[in-house]
Amino acid sequence: MESIRVADCMSHQFVSFSSDMSVVEAATELVKNELLGGPVTDSLGRLCGWVSEQDCLAVVTQDIYYSERVATVADIMRADVLTVKAQDSVVDLATQMQQLKPKIYPVVDGVNKVVGVISRRLILREMCERIAHPEHA
C-alpha cells in the first residue's frame, strides 16, 4: 500500500471557480456537479483558495431572504488551503485526512497550478480495489 501515490487515484475532472464569480453562481455549479467544494483559481489555473457548500450556504440563505446578490467567491473563500502533490503518498494523506478533516484536497504542481483533486472517496476506492485485487497493484 505504501506505493500508492496521489496521482494513482486523483481526479483530473474538477470544477474551478474564479474569485470574482458570484456566490450564487458558484453554489449553483457545486450543486449541478454534485460537489462539496472546489478550487478557486486565477487566469493561469493557479490556486487562490477553496470554496465549499458550507461557505456558500450562509450567503445563499441571505440572498433568498433579502433578494440581494452582492457577495463574490473572494468574499467567502478559504485562502489557507491545504494542498497535496501528485507524487505524495496516499497512505500519508489518508492518515492526515483522519486528523485534519478536509474531505477534498486540491492537487497542485510545482507552480501551484491545480492539476486535479483528491477526496476521501477516491482514496478509499483505490485502497479497496487494491485489497480486493492485489495482483493488479
Secondary structure, 3 states (H helix, E strand, C coil): CCCCEHHHHCECCCCCECCCCEHHHHHHHHHHCCCCEEEEECCCCEEEEEEEHHHHHHHHHHHHHHCCCCCEHHHHCECCCCCECCCCEHHHHHHHHHHHCCCEEEEECCCCEEEEEEEHHHHHHHHHHHHHCHHHC
